[in-house]
């Protein structure tokens, strides 16, 4: 008689027919981190579909006497304010009929074809409706999209942006981490707060820290709009990007907003010399329960066109804070790549996401990043966490400070420029220490709660806020508000730093302020190099047309990438 019951060490599970013996292989698989991720089946009726929803409209357009009177099956009298804004400000009516008449598969071929220049893609894409742009990229697989992305990026050289935040909003930690992030090669650094009223201190810490690491790094402090705009006007920040747009009228209304109010706000930033990009991302309308049954990509394409219509030079997209929603459905990460591609097609600077964690899987998080890193985008991460993820106040990034070496080695493995560099420990310690001492001097001169020598020492060697002593946060908040009430500006900080012997940092901050006055870095996809030269899509446009063209890693940059600090000379082995 055969005993079918499991032995005492055999794994079992309960089923409808009683206890069932389990496969040990499946037990191992079920316990893998990836199976803690939230995954759902498609549900098109409520928008839980990344691409190609059965409810997405067919592309169409009607132009009468230069006015667009119908888009994607909706007549002008039926337009909501999103449709009307796109029709009036985002679509080039002169090429619209030619663009809509181009077969979508044919245009997808043009995107992937190295023999079709970027300018021709841009010309026709300018006349396309949301449904047409969506239909085109739906024809492309992931590798074809990556090929196209390499061509449609606006600026020739790719770049990167980082998050520098602290759970404790600790100014000494922030200024040190900002210095290290700049030293590691990031072109932009972004912070936010745990408590809104402490924002001026965080902005000041980032300004001083980045300009200690290297001159020319642009910074922002993501808080509510009035404070963020005032910080920019004071010279404490140099760009803004957390101005959100949406693909349905109802979601706009939930925020008491319209495309017109967003355009007005954008002009407020730009007119004060603050670089501006909008933020959007697939899944936001689903998150708000107002997706109108459309695919995430179709609604995100509307966001891209609203951004274009507002006259804003760039867009942070790639799902951003709602990344877990597209990542939960089939083709979700492909959808994120597609929305990046569409932003490039219509000539927007592209900060391509990868800035919020969405998975427990090491494999999935790296796979998410590769489609942006390998072809290169204007900012591969719109927030690589330059601090441990427990300190990342944007809810954690795809990669954090513990991944610096992994990321640098991926660049080395594939000879690809991911926008960062390897650094020596002594160099980092030196820059962190100088940055904290500079902030210590500024606080002392302004009569703010002192940064102690103990804090200087801790921040110099810290990994994160767990390594920092606590501060009296109530006093810091009061002092941060005093900074605003006394109308202290970036110029005041420059003078203090010169008086206290930090001429190099002062010179770099002055360089940022002078760039604000000239306004040249408001151009599409502009960054500043170490000499404060503007590098943008205007003076350094992407001219990729196949092998030997476009951005190529220079010999100097390749030496920087390949000389990893733990690589040994084989002759010494």
KEDOKE-966802 format. One record per residue (C-alpha): x, y, z negated. Coordinates in steps of 0.2 Angstrom, whole numbers, plus 5000, padded with zeros to 4 digits. Each point is the difference from the previous one (the first is absolute). Layout:
! KEDOKE-966802
[[X, Y, Z]]
...
***
This chain:
! KEDOKE-966802
[[5000, 5000, 5000]]
[[5007, 5017, 5005]]
[[5000, 5014, 4987]]
[[4995, 5016, 5009]]
[[5001, 5010, 4984]]
[[5014, 5012, 4999]]
[[5014, 4996, 4988]]
[[5004, 5011, 4984]]
[[5012, 5011, 5010]]
[[4990, 5002, 5016]]
[[4992, 5017, 5003]]
[[4981, 5000, 5002]]
[[4987, 5012, 5004]]
[[4981, 5000, 4997]]
[[4988, 4999, 5015]]
[[4982, 4997, 5004]]
[[5003, 4981, 4999]]
[[5011, 5001, 4984]]
[[5018, 5000, 4998]]
[[5011, 5000, 5016]]
[[5018, 4996, 5002]]
[[5010, 5015, 5006]]
[[5014, 5001, 5013]]
[[5016, 5006, 4991]]
[[5004, 5010, 5016]]
[[4984, 5010, 5000]]
[[5002, 5002, 4981]]
[[5017, 5008, 5004]]
[[4993, 5011, 5014]]
[[4985, 5006, 4989]]
[[5012, 5006, 4987]]
[[5010, 5010, 5012]]
[[4999, 5019, 4997]]
[[4992, 5003, 5017]]
[[4985, 4991, 4994]]
[[4997, 5013, 4987]]
[[4997, 5013, 5014]]
[[4982, 5005, 5003]]
[[4994, 4994, 5017]]
[[4982, 5001, 5007]]
[[4991, 4994, 5016]]
[[4995, 5013, 5013]]
[[4983, 5009, 4996]]
[[4998, 5012, 5015]]
[[4983, 5007, 4994]]
[[5009, 5009, 4986]]
[[5016, 5003, 5008]]
[[5010, 4985, 4994]]
[[5009, 4998, 5017]]
[[5017, 5007, 5004]]
[[4998, 5000, 5019]]
[[4987, 4997, 5014]]
[[4984, 5001, 4990]]
[[4985, 4995, 5010]]
[[4993, 5017, 4994]]
[[5014, 5010, 5008]]
[[4993, 5011, 5015]]
[[5006, 4998, 5018]]
[[5011, 5014, 5006]]
[[4991, 5014, 5010]]
[[5001, 5019, 5002]]
[[4990, 5013, 5010]]
[[5007, 5017, 5003]]
[[4989, 5014, 5007]]
[[5008, 5017, 5004]]
[[5015, 4996, 4990]]
[[4990, 4995, 4984]]
[[4999, 4983, 4994]]
[[4982, 4995, 4998]]
[[5001, 4982, 4997]]
[[5012, 4988, 4991]]
[[5000, 4982, 4998]]
[[4981, 4999, 5004]]
[[4995, 5014, 4988]]
[[4993, 5016, 5008]]
[[5005, 5017, 4994]]
[[4983, 5004, 4992]]
[[5003, 4984, 4989]]
[[5018, 5004, 4995]]
[[5004, 5000, 4982]]
[[5013, 5013, 4995]]
[[5014, 4987, 5002]]
[[4995, 4997, 5018]]
[[4998, 5018, 5004]]
[[5017, 5005, 4993]]
[[5008, 4986, 5010]]
[[4991, 5005, 5016]]
[[5004, 5019, 4997]]
[[5017, 4999, 4994]]
[[5009, 4983, 5002]]
[[4996, 4994, 5018]]
[[5008, 5008, 5015]]
[[4984, 5002, 5011]]
[[5011, 5003, 5016]]
[[5007, 4982, 5000]]
[[4986, 4992, 4991]]
[[4991, 4992, 5015]]
[[5017, 4994, 5007]]
[[5005, 4993, 4983]]
[[4983, 4991, 4998]]
[[5001, 4994, 5018]]
[[5017, 4991, 4997]]
[[4997, 4982, 4996]]
[[5005, 4996, 4982]]
[[5010, 4985, 5004]]
[[5010, 5010, 5013]]
[[5003, 5014, 4987]]
[[5006, 4987, 4987]]
[[5012, 4994, 5014]]
[[5006, 5018, 5002]]
[[5003, 5001, 4981]]
[[5011, 4984, 4999]]
[[5009, 5004, 5017]]
[[5017, 5008, 4997]]
[[4998, 5008, 5018]]
[[4985, 5011, 4995]]
[[5007, 5015, 4991]]
[[4992, 5006, 4984]]
[[4994, 5016, 5008]]
[[4988, 4991, 5011]]
[[4993, 4990, 4985]]
[[4998, 5016, 4991]]
[[4991, 5009, 5014]]
[[4987, 4987, 5003]]
[[4998, 4995, 4981]]
[[4995, 5019, 4997]]
[[4984, 4997, 5010]]
[[4995, 4984, 4992]]
[[4985, 4998, 4988]]
[[5001, 4990, 4984]]
[[4993, 4984, 5008]]
[[5011, 5001, 5015]]
[[5016, 5002, 4989]]
[[4994, 4985, 4989]]
[[4996, 4990, 5016]]
[[5017, 5002, 5007]]
[[5010, 4995, 4985]]
[[4988, 4985, 4997]]
[[5008, 4993, 5016]]
[[5017, 4999, 4992]]
[[5008, 4987, 4989]]
[[5012, 5005, 4986]]
[[5016, 4999, 5010]]
[[4993, 5011, 5014]]
[[4994, 5013, 4987]]
[[5018, 5000, 4993]]
[[5007, 5003, 5017]]
[[4988, 5014, 5003]]
[[5003, 5008, 4983]]
[[5018, 5001, 5004]]
[[4996, 5011, 5015]]
[[4986, 5011, 4993]]
[[5009, 5005, 4984]]
[[5001, 5019, 5001]]
[[5018, 5003, 4993]]
[[5014, 4991, 5008]]
[[5008, 4994, 4984]]
[[4990, 4991, 4987]]
[[4999, 5005, 4981]]
[[4994, 4996, 4983]]
[[4991, 5007, 4985]]
[[5000, 4995, 4982]]
[[4990, 5001, 4984]]
[[5008, 5007, 4985]]
[[4988, 4999, 4985]]
[[5000, 4996, 4981]]
[[4987, 4992, 4989]]
[[5006, 5012, 4987]]
[[5001, 5015, 5012]]
[[5018, 5002, 4993]]
[[5009, 5014, 5008]]
[[5018, 4993, 4996]]
[[4995, 4984, 5008]]
[[4992, 5008, 5015]]
[[5014, 5011, 5004]]
[[5013, 4986, 4999]]
[[4990, 4988, 5011]]
[[4997, 5014, 5012]]
[[5018, 5003, 5002]]
[[5003, 4981, 5003]]
[[4986, 4999, 5013]]
[[5008, 5014, 5010]]
[[5017, 4993, 4998]]
[[4993, 4983, 5007]]
[[4994, 5009, 5016]]
[[4982, 5004, 4998]]
[[4994, 5015, 5011]]
[[4985, 5004, 4989]]
[[4996, 4997, 4981]]
[[4982, 5000, 4993]]
[[4995, 5001, 4982]]
[[4983, 5000, 4991]]
[[4995, 5001, 4981]]
[[4992, 4991, 4986]]
[[4993, 5016, 4994]]
[[4996, 5014, 5012]]
[[5005, 5015, 4990]]
[[5018, 4993, 4999]]
[[5002, 5001, 5019]]
[[5011, 5016, 5001]]
[[5014, 4990, 4990]]
[[4999, 4985, 5011]]
[[5001, 5011, 5016]]
[[5015, 5010, 4992]]
[[5009, 4984, 4995]]
[[4998, 4993, 5018]]
[[5006, 5016, 5008]]
[[5016, 5001, 4989]]
[[5003, 4981, 5001]]
[[4999, 4998, 5019]]
[[5011, 5015, 5003]]
[[5013, 4993, 4989]]
[[5000, 4983, 5010]]
[[5001, 5009, 5017]]
[[4994, 5016, 5007]]
[[4985, 5001, 5011]]
[[4988, 4987, 4992]]
[[4982, 5005, 5001]]
[[4989, 4998, 4984]]
[[4982, 5000, 4995]]
[[4990, 4998, 4985]]
[[4983, 4992, 5003]]
[[4987, 5007, 4989]]
[[4983, 5010, 5002]]
[[5001, 5012, 5015]]
[[5000, 5017, 4991]]
[[5015, 4995, 4989]]
[[5009, 4991, 5014]]
[[4998, 5016, 5012]]
[[5006, 5011, 4986]]
[[5015, 4990, 4997]]
[[5004, 5001, 5018]]
[[4998, 5019, 5000]]
[[5012, 5001, 4985]]
[[5014, 4990, 5010]]
[[4999, 4985, 4988]]
[[4994, 4988, 5014]]
[[5003, 5000, 5019]]
[[4986, 4989, 5007]]
[[4983, 4993, 4997]]
[[4991, 4984, 5006]]
[[4987, 4995, 4988]]
[[4986, 5009, 5009]]
[[4988, 4986, 5005]]
[[4989, 4998, 5015]]
[[4987, 4986, 5003]]
[[4991, 4992, 5015]]
[[4982, 5002, 4994]]
[[4990, 5016, 4996]]
[[4993, 4992, 4984]]
[[5017, 4997, 4993]]
[[5005, 5018, 5004]]
[[4984, 5006, 4991]]
[[5005, 4990, 4984]]
[[5015, 5010, 4998]]
[[4990, 5017, 5004]]
[[5011, 5001, 5016]]
[[4999, 5002, 5019]]
[[5013, 4999, 5013]]
[[4998, 5019, 5001]]
[[5005, 5003, 4982]]
[[5015, 4988, 5002]]
[[5006, 5010, 5015]]
[[4998, 5016, 4989]]
[[5010, 4992, 4986]]
[[5014, 4994, 5012]]
[[5002, 5018, 5007]]
[[5002, 5006, 4982]]
[[5015, 4989, 4997]]
[[5008, 5003, 5017]]
[[4997, 5019, 5000]]
[[5011, 5000, 4984]]
[[5014, 4990, 5008]]
[[4995, 4983, 4992]]
[[5001, 4985, 5012]]
[[4983, 4991, 5001]]
[[4994, 4983, 5005]]
[[4983, 4992, 4996]]
[[4997, 4983, 4992]]
[[4988, 4987, 5005]]
[[5000, 4981, 5002]]
[[4990, 4985, 5005]]
[[4988, 4994, 4987]]
[[4996, 5016, 4991]]
[[4982, 5001, 5007]]
[[4997, 4982, 4995]]
[[5007, 5004, 4983]]
[[4987, 5014, 4999]]
[[4986, 4989, 5006]]
[[4997, 5011, 5015]]
[[5008, 4991, 5015]]
[[4984, 5000, 5011]]
[[5004, 4982, 5005]]
[[5015, 5005, 5010]]
[[5017, 4993, 5000]]
[[5013, 5007, 4989]]
[[5011, 5004, 5016]]
[[4986, 5009, 5009]]
[[4997, 5011, 4985]]
[[5018, 5003, 4997]]
[[5002, 5006, 5018]]
[[4987, 5013, 4996]]
[[5011, 5006, 4986]]
[[5015, 5001, 5011]]
[[4990, 5011, 5013]]
[[4993, 5011, 4986]]
[[5018, 5003, 4995]]
[[5005, 5005, 5017]]
[[4985, 5011, 5002]]
[[5005, 5009, 4984]]
[[5017, 5005, 5008]]
[[5009, 4990, 4986]]
[[5017, 4994, 5006]]
[[5000, 4983, 4992]]
[[4991, 4986, 4991]]
[[5003, 4989, 4986]]
[[4991, 4984, 5005]]
[[5003, 4981, 4998]]
[[4985, 4997, 4989]]
[[5010, 5009, 4985]]
[[4990, 4998, 4984]]
[[4986, 4988, 5007]]
[[5013, 4988, 5008]]
[[4993, 4985, 4990]]
[[4984, 5002, 5010]]
[[5006, 4997, 5017]]
[[5013, 4988, 4993]]
[[4986, 4989, 4994]]
[[4992, 4997, 5017]]
[[5007, 4992, 5016]]
[[5011, 5010, 5011]]
[[5001, 5013, 4986]]
[[5019, 5004, 5000]]
[[4999, 5000, 5019]]
[[4986, 5013, 4998]]
[[5012, 5011, 4990]]
[[5013, 4999, 5014]]
[[4987, 5004, 5012]]
[[4995, 5016, 4991]]
[[5018, 5005, 4999]]
[[5002, 4998, 5019]]
[[4984, 5010, 5003]]
[[5007, 5015, 4990]]
[[5016, 4999, 5011]]
[[4990, 4999, 5016]]
[[4992, 5017, 4997]]
[[5016, 5008, 4995]]
[[4999, 5001, 4981]]
[[5014, 4998, 4988]]
[[4998, 4983, 4992]]
[[5003, 4996, 4981]]
[[4995, 4982, 5002]]
[[4995, 4993, 4983]]
[[5009, 4986, 4991]]
[[4997, 5010, 4985]]
[[4989, 4990, 4989]]
[[5001, 4982, 4994]]
[[4986, 4988, 5006]]
[[5007, 4983, 4998]]
[[5008, 4988, 4987]]
[[5010, 4992, 5014]]
[[5018, 5005, 5004]]
[[4998, 4994, 5017]]
[[4984, 5009, 5004]]
[[5007, 5017, 4994]]
[[5015, 4999, 5010]]
[[4990, 4994, 5015]]
[[4989, 5016, 4998]]
[[5015, 5011, 5002]]
[[5009, 4992, 5014]]
[[4988, 5007, 5014]]
[[5004, 5017, 4995]]
[[5018, 4998, 4995]]
[[5007, 4991, 5016]]
[[4993, 5012, 5013]]
[[5002, 5015, 4988]]
[[4987, 5013, 4996]]
[[5003, 5018, 4995]]
[[4998, 4994, 4982]]
[[5001, 4981, 4998]]
[[4993, 5002, 4982]]
[[4989, 5014, 4995]]
[[5006, 4996, 4983]]
[[5014, 4987, 4997]]
[[5000, 4999, 4981]]
[[5017, 5007, 4995]]
[[4996, 4995, 4982]]
[[4994, 4983, 4993]]
[[4982, 4997, 5005]]
[[4994, 5001, 4982]]
[[5005, 5019, 5001]]
[[4992, 5002, 5017]]
[[4985, 5011, 4996]]
[[4993, 4997, 5018]]
[[4996, 4983, 4994]]
[[5016, 4991, 5006]]
[[5008, 4999, 5017]]
[[5004, 4986, 5012]]
[[5018, 5001, 4995]]
[[5008, 5008, 4984]]
[[5017, 5005, 4993]]
[[5003, 4981, 4996]]
[[4999, 4997, 5019]]
[[5013, 5013, 5006]]
[[5013, 4986, 5003]]
[[4988, 4989, 5009]]
[[4994, 5014, 5011]]
[[5018, 5006, 5004]]
[[5005, 4982, 5005]]
[[4985, 4999, 5012]]
[[5007, 5015, 5009]]
[[5017, 4991, 5001]]
[[4993, 4983, 5005]]
[[4990, 5007, 5015]]
[[5010, 5016, 5004]]
[[4985, 5011, 4997]]
[[4999, 5017, 4992]]
[[4988, 5000, 4985]]
[[5005, 5017, 4995]]
[[5010, 4996, 4984]]
[[5018, 4996, 4995]]
[[5010, 4990, 4988]]
[[5008, 5010, 4986]]
[[5013, 4997, 4987]]
[[4996, 4999, 4982]]
[[5012, 5013, 4995]]
[[4993, 5012, 5013]]
[[4982, 4998, 4993]]
[[5005, 5002, 4982]]
[[5009, 5016, 5005]]
[[4986, 5008, 5009]]
[[4987, 4995, 4987]]
[[5010, 5007, 4986]]
[[5003, 5017, 5010]]
[[4981, 5001, 5004]]
[[4994, 4998, 4982]]
[[5013, 5012, 4994]]
[[4994, 5013, 5013]]
[[4982, 4998, 4994]]
[[5006, 5001, 4982]]
[[5008, 5017, 5004]]
[[4984, 5006, 5008]]
[[4989, 4995, 4986]]
[[5012, 5008, 4987]]
[[5000, 5016, 5010]]
[[4981, 5001, 5002]]
[[4997, 4995, 4981]]
[[4991, 4984, 5004]]
[[5001, 4985, 4988]]
[[5018, 4995, 5001]]
[[5007, 4985, 5010]]
[[5011, 4992, 4987]]
[[5017, 4993, 5002]]
[[4992, 4983, 4996]]
[[4988, 5002, 5014]]
[[5014, 5005, 5012]]
[[5010, 4984, 4995]]
[[4984, 4989, 5002]]
[[4995, 5007, 5017]]
[[5017, 4998, 5007]]
[[5000, 4981, 4997]]
[[4981, 4996, 5000]]
[[4991, 4989, 5012]]
[[4983, 5006, 4994]]
[[4989, 5009, 4987]]
[[5002, 4985, 4988]]
[[5018, 5005, 4998]]
[[4996, 5018, 4996]]
[[4996, 5008, 4983]]
[[4983, 5007, 4998]]
[[4997, 5019, 5001]]
[[4987, 5011, 4992]]
[[4988, 5000, 5015]]
[[4989, 5013, 4993]]
[[5014, 5012, 4999]]
[[5005, 4996, 5018]]
[[4983, 5003, 5006]]
[[4999, 5017, 4992]]
[[5017, 5004, 5007]]
[[4995, 4995, 5017]]
[[4985, 5011, 5000]]
[[5011, 5014, 4994]]
[[5011, 4997, 5015]]
[[4985, 5004, 5011]]
[[4994, 5015, 4989]]
[[5017, 5008, 5000]]
[[4999, 4999, 5020]]
[[5017, 4991, 5000]]
[[5006, 4996, 5018]]
[[5013, 4990, 5009]]
[[5010, 5016, 5001]]
[[5001, 5001, 4981]]
[[5006, 4983, 4999]]
[[5014, 5003, 5013]]
[[5006, 5015, 4989]]
[[5000, 4990, 4984]]
[[5010, 4986, 5008]]
[[5013, 5012, 5007]]
[[5002, 5008, 4983]]
[[5002, 4983, 4991]]
[[5013, 4994, 5013]]
[[4989, 4988, 5011]]
[[5004, 5010, 5016]]
[[4999, 4985, 5011]]
[[4982, 4996, 4995]]
[[4995, 5018, 5000]]
[[5007, 5002, 5018]]
[[4990, 4985, 5006]]
[[4984, 5006, 4991]]
[[5003, 5017, 5009]]
[[5001, 4991, 5016]]
[[4983, 4992, 4998]]
[[4993, 5017, 4996]]
[[5007, 5008, 5015]]
[[4993, 4985, 5011]]
[[4983, 5005, 4993]]
[[5002, 5018, 5006]]
[[5005, 4995, 5017]]
[[4986, 4987, 5002]]
[[5010, 4989, 5013]]
[[4997, 4985, 4989]]
[[4981, 5001, 5003]]
[[5003, 4993, 5017]]
[[4994, 4982, 5004]]
[[5009, 4987, 4990]]
[[5013, 5012, 4993]]
[[5013, 4996, 4987]]
[[5016, 5009, 4995]]
[[5018, 4993, 5001]]
[[5013, 5003, 4987]]
[[5005, 5016, 5008]]
[[4981, 5006, 5000]]
[[4999, 4998, 5019]]
[[4982, 4996, 5005]]
[[4998, 4983, 5009]]
[[4983, 4998, 5008]]
[[4990, 4993, 5014]]
[[5003, 5017, 5008]]
[[5019, 5001, 5001]]
[[5003, 4981, 4998]]
[[4985, 4991, 5009]]
[[4999, 4982, 5001]]
[[5006, 4995, 5018]]
[[4999, 4981, 4999]]
[[4998, 4992, 5017]]
[[5009, 4983, 4996]]
[[5017, 4994, 4997]]
[[5013, 5013, 4998]]
[[4988, 5014, 4998]]
[[4991, 5008, 4985]]
[[5008, 4999, 4982]]
[[5015, 4990, 4999]]
[[5010, 4997, 4984]]
[[5016, 5010, 5001]]
[[5017, 4992, 4996]]
[[5001, 5011, 4984]]
[[4982, 4994, 4994]]
[[5004, 4982, 5004]]
[[5016, 5001, 4990]]
[[4989, 5007, 4986]]
[[4987, 4986, 5002]]
[[5012, 4985, 5002]]
[[5012, 5004, 4986]]
[[4990, 4993, 4986]]
[[5008, 5001, 4983]]
[[4999, 4982, 4996]]
[[5007, 4994, 5017]]
[[5018, 4993, 4998]]
[[5014, 5000, 5012]]
[[5003, 4982, 5006]]
[[5018, 5003, 5000]]
[[5000, 5002, 4981]]
[[4991, 4983, 4998]]
***
